[in-house]
Structure formats: C-alpha cells, structure tokens
Amino acid sequence: MKKISVFALAALMPICGAFAGSGNHMNNNMMNNQPAVWTVTEVMSLPDNTPVVMRGRITRNMGDNIFVFEDNSGTIMMEIEEDDWNGNTVLVDDIVTVYGNIDKGSNYTEIDVNSVVK
C-alpha cells in the first residue's frame, strides 16, 4: 500500500509544478488575490477586450470623454464616461487606479474604462 502512495505522489509532482505558474506578473498577482496591474507598454501588446488594471495619472482631457493616461512606461488614451469616475474629482497630480478593457483598432489602442479609483 505504501508503494502505491509513493508512486502516486511521484506521478503527481510534475503536474503540481505545472500549476505553480510561469513567474509572469499576472500569475504572481493572481496567487496573491490581487488583480494584475499592467503598464502602458504591456497593455500595447495585449489582445483586444483584455480586462486590465492600471495605475498612473490622468494628465489631459482631450474632449468627448477621451483622456490621456500616463505611467512610468508611457501614455495611452482612455475613454472615461461620467459615471466611470465614481464621484471622484481627479487632479493631474493624483495617482489613480483604472479598471477597464483594451479597445484595439487597426491603428489605435485605447482603454475603455469601467471605473476610476482615487
């Protein structure tokens, strides 16, 4: 009986290692029960409709609910509707967390924002 248990355990070891994660930041954050926080540079390489969480500053209002978001890696346009602000007043120097989805077109990438948290 003990031989079967040892063999079963040995057989499961490689499978358990596969579920340990590859070490990328999404897996690390998911293991900590935190959403992955993406940089502008990382977001540019993700596919359309990917949900993202980003931290940085909203630096400019371009009109028509389009804003410029900036972090240490770059800038990206964001569409932020009135109710997405959650009643927050955000100034240029404020660090915010933005929850949204990537919107990719043939010649642009922007974030369709669901929520801004100050």
MMTF fields as JSON, N, C-alpha, C and O atoms, coordinates in Angstrom:
{
  "mmtfVersion": "1.0.0",
  "mmtfProducer": "UNKNOWN",
  "numBonds": 471,
  "numAtoms": 472,
  "numGroups": 118,
  "numChains": 1,
  "numModels": 1,
  "chainsPerModel": [1],
  "groupsPerChain": [118],
  "chainIdList": ["A"],
  "bondAtomList": [4, 2, 8, 6, 12, 10, 16, 14, 20, 18, 24, 22, 28, 26, 32, 30, 36, 34, 40, 38, 44, 42, 48, 46, 52, 50, 56, 54, 60, 58, 64, 62, 68, 66, 72, 70, 76, 74, 80, 78, 84, 82, 88, 86, 92, 90, 96, 94, 100, 98, 104, 102, 108, 106, 112, 110, 116, 114, 120, 118, 124, 122, 128, 126, 132, 130, 136, 134, 140, 138, 144, 142, 148, 146, 152, 150, 156, 154, 160, 158, 164, 162, 168, 166, 172, 170, 176, 174, 180, 178, 184, 182, 188, 186, 192, 190, 196, 194, 200, 198, 204, 202, 208, 206, 212, 210, 216, 214, 220, 218, 224, 222, 228, 226, 232, 230, 236, 234, 240, 238, 244, 242, 248, 246, 252, 250, 256, 254, 260, 258, 264, 262, 268, 266, 272, 270, 276, 274, 280, 278, 284, 282, 288, 286, 292, 290, 296, 294, 300, 298, 304, 302, 308, 306, 312, 310, 316, 314, 320, 318, 324, 322, 328, 326, 332, 330, 336, 334, 340, 338, 344, 342, 348, 346, 352, 350, 356, 354, 360, 358, 364, 362, 368, 366, 372, 370, 376, 374, 380, 378, 384, 382, 388, 386, 392, 390, 396, 394, 400, 398, 404, 402, 408, 406, 412, 410, 416, 414, 420, 418, 424, 422, 428, 426, 432, 430, 436, 434, 440, 438, 444, 442, 448, 446, 452, 450, 456, 454, 460, 458, 464, 462, 468, 466],
  "bondOrderList": [1, 1, 1, 1, 1, 1, 1, 1, 1, 1, 1, 1, 1, 1, 1, 1, 1, 1, 1, 1, 1, 1, 1, 1, 1, 1, 1, 1, 1, 1, 1, 1, 1, 1, 1, 1, 1, 1, 1, 1, 1, 1, 1, 1, 1, 1, 1, 1, 1, 1, 1, 1, 1, 1, 1, 1, 1, 1, 1, 1, 1, 1, 1, 1, 1, 1, 1, 1, 1, 1, 1, 1, 1, 1, 1, 1, 1, 1, 1, 1, 1, 1, 1, 1, 1, 1, 1, 1, 1, 1, 1, 1, 1, 1, 1, 1, 1, 1, 1, 1, 1, 1, 1, 1, 1, 1, 1, 1, 1, 1, 1, 1, 1, 1, 1, 1, 1],
  "groupList": [{"groupName": "MET", "atomNameList": ["N", "CA", "C", "O"], "elementList": ["N", "C", "C", "O"], "formalChargeList": [0, 0, 0, 0], "bondAtomList": [1, 0, 2, 1, 3, 2], "bondOrderList": [1, 1, 2], "singleLetterCode": "M", "chemCompType": "L-PEPTIDE LINKING"}, {"groupName": "LYS", "atomNameList": ["N", "CA", "C", "O"], "elementList": ["N", "C", "C", "O"], "formalChargeList": [0, 0, 0, 0], "bondAtomList": [1, 0, 2, 1, 3, 2], "bondOrderList": [1, 1, 2], "singleLetterCode": "K", "chemCompType": "L-PEPTIDE LINKING"}, {"groupName": "ILE", "atomNameList": ["N", "CA", "C", "O"], "elementList": ["N", "C", "C", "O"], "formalChargeList": [0, 0, 0, 0], "bondAtomList": [1, 0, 2, 1, 3, 2], "bondOrderList": [1, 1, 2], "singleLetterCode": "I", "chemCompType": "L-PEPTIDE LINKING"}, {"groupName": "SER", "atomNameList": ["N", "CA", "C", "O"], "elementList": ["N", "C", "C", "O"], "formalChargeList": [0, 0, 0, 0], "bondAtomList": [1, 0, 2, 1, 3, 2], "bondOrderList": [1, 1, 2], "singleLetterCode": "S", "chemCompType": "L-PEPTIDE LINKING"}, {"groupName": "VAL", "atomNameList": ["N", "CA", "C", "O"], "elementList": ["N", "C", "C", "O"], "formalChargeList": [0, 0, 0, 0], "bondAtomList": [1, 0, 2, 1, 3, 2], "bondOrderList": [1, 1, 2], "singleLetterCode": "V", "chemCompType": "L-PEPTIDE LINKING"}, {"groupName": "PHE", "atomNameList": ["N", "CA", "C", "O"], "elementList": ["N", "C", "C", "O"], "formalChargeList": [0, 0, 0, 0], "bondAtomList": [1, 0, 2, 1, 3, 2], "bondOrderList": [1, 1, 2], "singleLetterCode": "F", "chemCompType": "L-PEPTIDE LINKING"}, {"groupName": "ALA", "atomNameList": ["N", "CA", "C", "O"], "elementList": ["N", "C", "C", "O"], "formalChargeList": [0, 0, 0, 0], "bondAtomList": [1, 0, 2, 1, 3, 2], "bondOrderList": [1, 1, 2], "singleLetterCode": "A", "chemCompType": "L-PEPTIDE LINKING"}, {"groupName": "LEU", "atomNameList": ["N", "CA", "C", "O"], "elementList": ["N", "C", "C", "O"], "formalChargeList": [0, 0, 0, 0], "bondAtomList": [1, 0, 2, 1, 3, 2], "bondOrderList": [1, 1, 2], "singleLetterCode": "L", "chemCompType": "L-PEPTIDE LINKING"}, {"groupName": "PRO", "atomNameList": ["N", "CA", "C", "O"], "elementList": ["N", "C", "C", "O"], "formalChargeList": [0, 0, 0, 0], "bondAtomList": [1, 0, 2, 1, 3, 2], "bondOrderList": [1, 1, 2], "singleLetterCode": "P", "chemCompType": "L-PEPTIDE LINKING"}, {"groupName": "CYS", "atomNameList": ["N", "CA", "C", "O"], "elementList": ["N", "C", "C", "O"], "formalChargeList": [0, 0, 0, 0], "bondAtomList": [1, 0, 2, 1, 3, 2], "bondOrderList": [1, 1, 2], "singleLetterCode": "C", "chemCompType": "L-PEPTIDE LINKING"}, {"groupName": "GLY", "atomNameList": ["N", "CA", "C", "O"], "elementList": ["N", "C", "C", "O"], "formalChargeList": [0, 0, 0, 0], "bondAtomList": [1, 0, 2, 1, 3, 2], "bondOrderList": [1, 1, 2], "singleLetterCode": "G", "chemCompType": "PEPTIDE LINKING"}, {"groupName": "ASN", "atomNameList": ["N", "CA", "C", "O"], "elementList": ["N", "C", "C", "O"], "formalChargeList": [0, 0, 0, 0], "bondAtomList": [1, 0, 2, 1, 3, 2], "bondOrderList": [1, 1, 2], "singleLetterCode": "N", "chemCompType": "L-PEPTIDE LINKING"}, {"groupName": "HIS", "atomNameList": ["N", "CA", "C", "O"], "elementList": ["N", "C", "C", "O"], "formalChargeList": [0, 0, 0, 0], "bondAtomList": [1, 0, 2, 1, 3, 2], "bondOrderList": [1, 1, 2], "singleLetterCode": "H", "chemCompType": "L-PEPTIDE LINKING"}, {"groupName": "GLN", "atomNameList": ["N", "CA", "C", "O"], "elementList": ["N", "C", "C", "O"], "formalChargeList": [0, 0, 0, 0], "bondAtomList": [1, 0, 2, 1, 3, 2], "bondOrderList": [1, 1, 2], "singleLetterCode": "Q", "chemCompType": "L-PEPTIDE LINKING"}, {"groupName": "TRP", "atomNameList": ["N", "CA", "C", "O"], "elementList": ["N", "C", "C", "O"], "formalChargeList": [0, 0, 0, 0], "bondAtomList": [1, 0, 2, 1, 3, 2], "bondOrderList": [1, 1, 2], "singleLetterCode": "W", "chemCompType": "L-PEPTIDE LINKING"}, {"groupName": "THR", "atomNameList": ["N", "CA", "C", "O"], "elementList": ["N", "C", "C", "O"], "formalChargeList": [0, 0, 0, 0], "bondAtomList": [1, 0, 2, 1, 3, 2], "bondOrderList": [1, 1, 2], "singleLetterCode": "T", "chemCompType": "L-PEPTIDE LINKING"}, {"groupName": "GLU", "atomNameList": ["N", "CA", "C", "O"], "elementList": ["N", "C", "C", "O"], "formalChargeList": [0, 0, 0, 0], "bondAtomList": [1, 0, 2, 1, 3, 2], "bondOrderList": [1, 1, 2], "singleLetterCode": "E", "chemCompType": "L-PEPTIDE LINKING"}, {"groupName": "ASP", "atomNameList": ["N", "CA", "C", "O"], "elementList": ["N", "C", "C", "O"], "formalChargeList": [0, 0, 0, 0], "bondAtomList": [1, 0, 2, 1, 3, 2], "bondOrderList": [1, 1, 2], "singleLetterCode": "D", "chemCompType": "L-PEPTIDE LINKING"}, {"groupName": "ARG", "atomNameList": ["N", "CA", "C", "O"], "elementList": ["N", "C", "C", "O"], "formalChargeList": [0, 0, 0, 0], "bondAtomList": [1, 0, 2, 1, 3, 2], "bondOrderList": [1, 1, 2], "singleLetterCode": "R", "chemCompType": "L-PEPTIDE LINKING"}, {"groupName": "TYR", "atomNameList": ["N", "CA", "C", "O"], "elementList": ["N", "C", "C", "O"], "formalChargeList": [0, 0, 0, 0], "bondAtomList": [1, 0, 2, 1, 3, 2], "bondOrderList": [1, 1, 2], "singleLetterCode": "Y", "chemCompType": "L-PEPTIDE LINKING"}],
  "groupTypeList": [0, 1, 1, 2, 3, 4, 5, 6, 7, 6, 6, 7, 0, 8, 2, 9, 10, 6, 5, 6, 10, 3, 10, 11, 12, 0, 11, 11, 11, 0, 0, 11, 11, 13, 8, 6, 4, 14, 15, 4, 15, 16, 4, 0, 3, 7, 8, 17, 11, 15, 8, 4, 4, 0, 18, 10, 18, 2, 15, 18, 11, 0, 10, 17, 11, 2, 5, 4, 5, 16, 17, 11, 3, 10, 15, 2, 0, 0, 16, 2, 16, 16, 17, 17, 14, 11, 10, 11, 15, 4, 7, 4, 17, 17, 2, 4, 15, 4, 19, 10, 11, 2, 17, 1, 10, 3, 11, 19, 15, 16, 2, 17, 4, 11, 3, 4, 4, 1],
  "groupIdList": [1, 2, 3, 4, 5, 6, 7, 8, 9, 10, 11, 12, 13, 14, 15, 16, 17, 18, 19, 20, 21, 22, 23, 24, 25, 26, 27, 28, 29, 30, 31, 32, 33, 34, 35, 36, 37, 38, 39, 40, 41, 42, 43, 44, 45, 46, 47, 48, 49, 50, 51, 52, 53, 54, 55, 56, 57, 58, 59, 60, 61, 62, 63, 64, 65, 66, 67, 68, 69, 70, 71, 72, 73, 74, 75, 76, 77, 78, 79, 80, 81, 82, 83, 84, 85, 86, 87, 88, 89, 90, 91, 92, 93, 94, 95, 96, 97, 98, 99, 100, 101, 102, 103, 104, 105, 106, 107, 108, 109, 110, 111, 112, 113, 114, 115, 116, 117, 118],
  "secStructList": [7, 2, 2, 2, 2, 2, 2, 2, 2, 2, 2, 2, 2, 2, 2, 2, 2, 2, 6, 6, 7, 7, 1, 7, 2, 2, 2, 2, 2, 2, 2, 6, 6, 7, 7, 7, 3, 3, 7, 2, 2, 2, 2, 2, 6, 1, 7, 6, 6, 7, 3, 3, 3, 3, 3, 3, 3, 3, 3, 3, 3, 3, 3, 6, 6, 3, 3, 3, 3, 3, 3, 6, 6, 3, 3, 3, 3, 3, 3, 7, 7, 4, 4, 4, 4, 6, 6, 7, 7, 7, 7, 6, 6, 7, 7, 3, 3, 3, 3, 3, 3, 3, 3, 3, 7, 1, 1, 7, 3, 3, 3, 3, 3, 3, 3, 3, 3, 7],
  "xCoordList": [0.814, 0.0, 0.856, 0.553, 1.94, 2.806, 3.491, 3.718, 3.823, 4.467, 3.547, 4.012, 2.267, 1.316, 1.224, 1.171, 1.203, 1.118, 2.344, 2.22, 3.514, 4.747, 4.767, 5.147, 4.353, 4.333, 3.299, 3.546, 2.156, 1.121, 1.608, 1.384, 2.267, 2.803, 3.873, 3.897, 4.743, 5.804, 5.217, 5.755, 4.135, 3.499, 2.843, 2.78, 2.356, 1.682, 2.644, 2.255, 3.863, 4.818, 4.99, 4.923, 5.209, 5.373, 4.102, 4.186, 2.94, 1.68, 1.535, 1.137, 1.848, 1.766, 2.698, 2.351, 3.87, 4.811, 4.273, 4.559, 3.5, 2.928, 1.93, 1.774, 1.249, 0.269, 0.886, 0.179, 2.164, 2.811, 2.937, 3.165, 2.795, 2.859, 4.201, 5.2, 4.201, 5.416, 6.256, 7.358, 5.773, 6.56, 6.214, 6.764, 5.301, 4.962, 4.119, 3.576, 4.0, 3.367, 1.886, 1.343, 1.218, -0.203, -0.385, -1.235, 0.407, 0.293, 0.658, -0.015, 1.698, 2.102, 1.006, 0.705, 0.408, -0.652, -1.908, -2.58, -2.229, -3.42, -3.259, -4.233, -2.033, -1.797, -1.952, -2.266, -1.736, -1.892, -3.304, -3.555, -4.223, -5.604, -5.683, -6.579, -4.755, -4.763, -4.861, -4.269, -5.606, -5.627, -4.261, -3.554, -3.891, -2.635, -2.699, -3.699, -1.656, -1.574, -0.63, 0.539, -1.153, -0.418, 0.143, -0.446, 1.282, 1.831, 1.32, 0.798, 1.478, 1.079, 1.81, 1.195, 3.095, 3.883, 3.338, 3.221, 3.007, 2.474, 1.113, 0.828, 0.278, -1.076, -1.04, -1.892, -0.066, 0.023, 0.168, -0.197, 0.694, 0.895, -0.219, -0.196, -1.189, -2.286, -3.393, -3.53, -4.187, -5.251, -6.46, -6.651, -7.255, -8.495, -9.406, -9.463, -10.102, -11.068, -10.451, -11.18, -9.132, -8.496, -8.823, -8.612, -9.337, -9.546, -8.204, -7.311, -8.065, -6.803, -7.052, -8.113, -6.043, -5.983, -4.68, -3.624, -4.752, -3.57, -3.482, -4.501, -2.245, -2.024, -1.169, -0.133, -1.618, -0.868, -1.664, -2.489, -1.405, -2.054, -2.829, -2.413, -3.953, -4.701, -4.235, -4.503, -3.533, -2.813, -3.51, -3.171, -4.494, -5.111, -6.497, -6.742, -7.39, -8.73, -8.712, -8.474, -8.968, -8.95, -10.339, -10.488, -11.365, -12.739, -13.449, -12.807, -14.77, -15.594, -15.266, -15.224, -15.034, -14.75, -13.446, -13.267, -12.529, -11.226, -10.178, -10.107, -9.359, -8.344, -7.013, -6.967, -5.931, -4.585, -4.174, -4.232, -3.758, -3.293, -1.794, -1.301, -1.066, 0.392, 0.869, 0.401, 1.813, 2.543, 4.026, 4.4, 4.862, 6.311, 6.764, 7.883, 5.912, 6.321, 5.812, 6.285, 4.85, 4.336, 2.948, 2.488, 2.279, 0.933, -0.006, 0.417, -1.299, -2.329, -3.625, -3.859, -4.449, -5.752, -6.746, -6.693, -7.666, -8.713, -10.045, -10.143, -11.069, -12.433, -13.065, -13.261, -13.383, -13.936, -15.27, -15.307, -16.359, -17.698, -17.92, -17.209, -18.888, -19.167, -19.338, -18.774, -20.101, -20.349, -19.138, -19.126, -18.119, -16.919, -16.031, -15.17, -16.23, -15.414, -15.803, -15.048, -16.961, -17.425, -17.473, -17.228, -17.784, -17.881, -16.548, -16.511, -15.44, -14.108, -13.796, -14.142, -13.147, -12.536, -11.057, -10.383, -10.554, -9.173, -8.377, -8.749, -7.28, -6.367, -5.176, -4.933, -4.445, -3.33, -2.289, -1.724, -2.026, -1.0, -1.507, -0.713, -2.791, -3.366, -3.02, -3.15, -2.58, -2.368, -3.71, -4.332, -4.139, -5.417, -5.209, -4.218, -6.17, -6.24, -7.414, -8.524, -7.154, -8.161, -8.459, -7.545, -9.738, -10.206, -10.914, -11.794, -10.548, -11.185, -10.826, -10.313, -11.112, -10.831, -10.082, -10.312, -9.188, -8.44, -9.368, -10.142, -9.272, -10.015, -8.98, -8.339, -8.822, -7.832, -8.534, -9.492, -8.039, -8.47, -7.284, -6.213, -7.469, -6.378, -5.197, -4.063, -5.45, -4.342, -4.356, -3.784, -5.006, -5.016, -5.206, -5.72, -4.782, -5.065, -5.452, -4.713, -6.606, -7.028, -7.706, -7.924, -8.038, -8.696, -10.119, -10.336, -11.081, -12.474, -12.642, -12.704, -12.716, -12.675, -14.036, -15.071, -14.018, -15.212, -15.282, -16.368, -14.096, -14.062, -12.715, -11.662, -12.779, -11.573, -11.635, -12.625, -10.569, -10.495, -9.32, -8.201, -9.583, -8.544, -7.922, -7.023],
  "yCoordList": [-1.196, 0.0, 1.257, 2.21, 1.271, 2.441, 2.665, 3.812, 1.596, 1.734, 2.447, 3.274, 2.151, 2.806, 4.289, 5.116, 4.646, 6.047, 6.826, 7.95, 6.246, 6.913, 7.099, 8.162, 6.057, 6.171, 7.18, 7.927, 7.208, 8.181, 9.596, 10.488, 9.813, 11.126, 11.529, 12.671, 10.607, 10.894, 11.233, 12.082, 10.588, 10.856, 12.236, 12.868, 12.706, 13.999, 15.179, 16.303, 14.964, 16.06, 16.914, 18.137, 16.342, 17.197, 17.987, 19.122, 17.412, 18.102, 19.295, 20.372, 19.128, 20.236, 21.36, 22.532, 21.029, 22.051, 22.858, 24.05, 22.224, 22.944, 23.993, 25.017, 23.754, 24.709, 25.79, 26.699, 25.715, 26.699, 28.06, 29.053, 28.135, 29.417, 29.599, 28.993, 30.442, 30.653, 31.78, 32.011, 32.498, 33.573, 34.938, 35.943, 35.005, 36.332, 37.084, 36.476, 38.384, 39.179, 38.889, 39.064, 38.45, 38.139, 36.945, 36.977, 35.896, 34.73, 35.087, 34.644, 35.868, 36.249, 37.032, 36.761, 37.99, 38.777, 37.95, 38.129, 37.063, 36.24, 35.328, 35.059, 34.849, 33.99, 34.786, 34.209, 36.106, 36.97, 37.528, 38.398, 37.05, 37.535, 39.025, 39.714, 39.522, 40.909, 40.917, 40.066, 41.871, 41.94, 42.364, 43.124, 41.884, 42.278, 43.756, 44.214, 44.5, 45.901, 45.974, 45.599, 46.461, 46.5, 47.893, 48.888, 47.961, 49.24, 49.54, 48.661, 50.792, 51.175, 50.317, 49.832, 50.125, 49.318, 47.896, 47.358, 47.287, 45.921, 45.859, 44.927, 46.845, 46.866, 46.891, 46.291, 47.577, 47.699, 46.341, 46.204, 45.34, 44.027, 43.029, 41.896, 43.438, 42.537, 42.582, 43.583, 41.514, 41.484, 42.348, 42.722, 42.648, 43.407, 42.76, 41.536, 43.582, 43.174, 42.545, 42.006, 42.6, 42.087, 43.018, 44.225, 42.486, 43.343, 43.73, 42.893, 45.009, 45.486, 46.38, 46.988, 46.438, 47.367, 48.131, 47.528, 49.464, 50.293, 51.348, 51.829, 51.705, 52.776, 53.854, 53.583, 55.081, 56.209, 57.489, 57.619, 58.436, 59.746, 60.016, 59.617, 60.693, 61.185, 62.619, 63.495, 62.852, 64.109, 65.135, 66.318, 64.692, 65.652, 65.208, 64.019, 66.153, 65.924, 66.342, 67.506, 65.373, 65.653, 66.015, 66.337, 65.963, 66.229, 64.946, 63.927, 64.993, 63.83, 62.583, 61.479, 62.749, 61.644, 60.915, 59.784, 61.535, 60.939, 61.655, 62.884, 60.861, 61.389, 60.713, 59.594, 61.402, 60.839, 60.328, 61.051, 59.063, 58.404, 58.203, 57.878, 58.394, 58.263, 57.445, 57.625, 56.538, 55.868, 55.958, 56.658, 55.276, 55.375, 54.826, 55.105, 54.046, 53.428, 54.157, 53.889, 55.08, 55.777, 56.347, 56.501, 56.661, 57.234, 56.429, 55.765, 56.507, 55.842, 56.634, 57.263, 56.605, 57.261, 56.358, 55.132, 57.006, 56.285, 56.965, 58.192, 56.147, 56.673, 56.489, 55.364, 57.614, 57.585, 58.329, 59.552, 57.585, 58.174, 58.79, 58.455, 59.675, 60.404, 59.474, 59.742, 58.393, 57.505, 56.636, 56.03, 56.565, 55.785, 56.447, 55.788, 57.738, 58.476, 58.149, 58.452, 57.539, 57.161, 58.35, 58.188, 59.531, 60.719, 61.321, 62.3, 60.766, 61.283, 62.542, 62.645, 63.487, 64.614, 64.302, 64.159, 64.198, 63.776, 64.946, 65.535, 65.27, 66.311, 65.672, 64.474, 66.469, 65.955, 65.211, 64.225, 65.648, 65.001, 63.777, 63.097, 63.484, 62.356, 61.028, 60.876, 60.08, 58.715, 57.984, 57.985, 57.369, 56.656, 55.228, 54.905, 54.385, 53.031, 52.999, 53.413, 52.505, 52.474, 51.022, 50.23, 50.678, 49.344, 49.478, 50.325, 48.664, 48.76, 47.598, 46.572, 47.789, 46.776, 47.423, 48.584, 46.656, 47.147, 47.227, 46.309, 48.349, 48.543, 48.77, 49.819, 47.765, 47.855, 48.001, 47.29, 48.928, 49.079, 48.828, 48.436, 49.052, 48.789, 49.735, 49.377, 50.945, 51.883, 52.578, 53.658, 51.966, 52.569, 51.505, 50.418, 51.842, 51.058, 52.053, 52.999, 51.848, 52.69, 51.815, 50.624, 52.412, 51.691, 52.22, 53.425, 51.309, 51.648, 51.436, 50.3, 52.534, 52.492, 52.129, 52.607, 51.278, 50.912, 51.641, 51.924, 51.948, 52.555, 53.229, 52.711, 54.41, 55.118, 55.211, 55.683, 54.756, 54.784, 55.664, 55.487, 56.606, 57.531, 57.033, 57.678],
  "zCoordList": [0.0, 0.0, 0.0, -0.718, 0.811, 0.848, -0.494, -0.881, -1.212, -2.51, -3.488, -4.272, -3.461, -4.357, -4.019, -4.93, -2.755, -2.346, -2.797, -3.283, -2.641, -3.043, -4.551, -5.042, -5.298, -6.751, -7.22, -8.167, -6.575, -6.942, -6.681, -7.499, -5.558, -5.215, -6.228, -6.687, -6.571, -7.538, -8.903, -9.613, -9.271, -10.552, -10.577, -11.631, -9.433, -9.375, -9.276, -9.593, -8.855, -8.665, -9.92, -9.807, -11.12, -12.309, -12.623, -13.091, -12.375, -12.65, -11.721, -12.164, -10.449, -9.485, -9.886, -9.736, -10.39, -10.827, -11.992, -12.106, -12.857, -13.995, -13.551, -14.215, -12.435, -11.937, -11.059, -10.625, -10.792, -9.922, -10.583, -9.893, -11.908, -12.605, -13.271, -12.883, -14.277, -15.053, -14.509, -15.006, -13.498, -12.932, -13.508, -13.058, -14.509, -15.017, -14.006, -13.084, -14.159, -13.096, -12.94, -11.85, -13.999, -13.856, -12.922, -12.032, -13.12, -12.242, -10.804, -9.873, -10.608, -9.258, -8.556, -7.394, -9.233, -8.617, -8.382, -7.367, -9.288, -9.117, -7.901, -7.199, -7.644, -6.491, -5.198, -4.157, -5.246, -4.079, -3.972, -3.139, -4.79, -4.843, -5.146, -4.658, -5.944, -6.377, -7.891, -8.556, -8.448, -9.906, -10.424, -9.763, -11.588, -12.204, -12.561, -13.113, -12.257, -12.643, -13.835, -13.744, -14.949, -16.2, -16.434, -16.009, -17.11, -17.545, -18.951, -19.636, -19.369, -20.727, -21.75, -22.7, -21.571, -22.518, -22.614, -23.715, -21.497, -21.503, -22.174, -22.925, -21.906, -22.472, -23.994, -24.65, -24.548, -26.012, -26.701, -27.868, -26.001, -26.62, -26.288, -26.769, -25.473, -25.102, -26.151, -26.854, -26.268, -27.277, -26.908, -25.751, -27.911, -27.762, -26.717, -26.602, -25.974, -24.945, -23.697, -22.865, -23.548, -22.338, -21.173, -21.285, -20.05, -18.881, -18.271, -18.135, -17.905, -17.336, -16.132, -15.984, -15.28, -14.159, -14.34, -14.531, -14.28, -14.489, -13.389, -12.894, -13.01, -12.015, -12.631, -13.238, -12.465, -13.009, -12.852, -11.948, -13.749, -13.685, -14.965, -16.053, -14.824, -15.974, -16.183, -15.361, -17.292, -17.467, -18.343, -18.301, -19.147, -20.063, -20.489, -20.691, -20.624, -21.154, -22.616, -22.939, -23.502, -24.942, -25.468, -26.646, -24.598, -25.026, -25.409, -25.664, -25.451, -25.836, -25.015, -25.559, -23.703, -22.776, -23.062, -22.609, -23.804, -24.091, -23.242, -23.228, -22.528, -21.627, -21.907, -22.419, -21.566, -21.681, -20.308, -19.314, -20.275, -19.056, -19.187, -20.267, -18.092, -18.112, -16.918, -15.794, -17.187, -16.099, -16.434, -17.375, -15.698, -15.916, -17.262, -17.692, -17.939, -19.193, -20.432, -21.536, -20.272, -21.445, -21.24, -20.109, -22.35, -22.319, -23.208, -24.154, -22.875, -23.664, -23.519, -22.487, -24.532, -24.488, -23.775, -23.883, -23.034, -22.311, -22.549, -22.561, -22.739, -22.819, -21.445, -20.984, -20.794, -19.438, -19.447, -19.584, -19.302, -19.24, -17.86, -16.913, -17.741, -16.497, -15.29, -14.229, -15.433, -14.288, -13.919, -12.848, -14.791, -14.508, -13.455, -12.872, -13.207, -12.239, -10.798, -9.873, -10.597, -9.251, -8.286, -7.09, -8.796, -7.951, -7.573, -6.827, -8.065, -7.741, -8.536, -9.713, -7.893, -8.579, -8.664, -7.644, -9.879, -10.088, -10.656, -11.671, -9.985, -10.441, -11.153, -11.015, -11.906, -12.717, -11.882, -12.355, -10.673, -9.847, -9.081, -8.431, -9.14, -8.402, -9.07, -10.285, -8.263, -8.747, -8.624, -7.563, -9.712, -9.722, -10.198, -10.852, -9.85, -10.388, -11.351, -11.014, -12.547, -13.602, -13.94, -14.166, -13.975, -14.355, -15.691, -15.842, -16.65, -17.961, -18.854, -18.407, -20.141, -21.157, -22.307, -22.644, -22.899, -24.048, -25.252, -25.526, -25.968, -27.215, -28.306, -28.359, -29.186, -30.26, -31.599, -31.905, -32.375, -33.759, -34.663, -34.199, -35.946, -36.881, -36.685, -37.002, -36.162, -35.985, -34.617, -34.466, -33.626, -32.293, -31.215, -31.476, -30.009, -28.808, -27.735, -27.467, -27.117, -26.001, -24.959, -25.181, -23.824, -22.753, -22.627, -22.502, -22.66, -22.392, -20.887, -20.415, -20.143, -18.679, -18.106, -18.571, -17.088, -16.339, -15.006, -14.501, -14.429, -13.099, -12.858, -13.23, -12.218, -11.781, -10.262, -9.703, -9.593, -8.135, -7.729, -8.212, -6.844, -6.396, -5.105, -4.564]
}
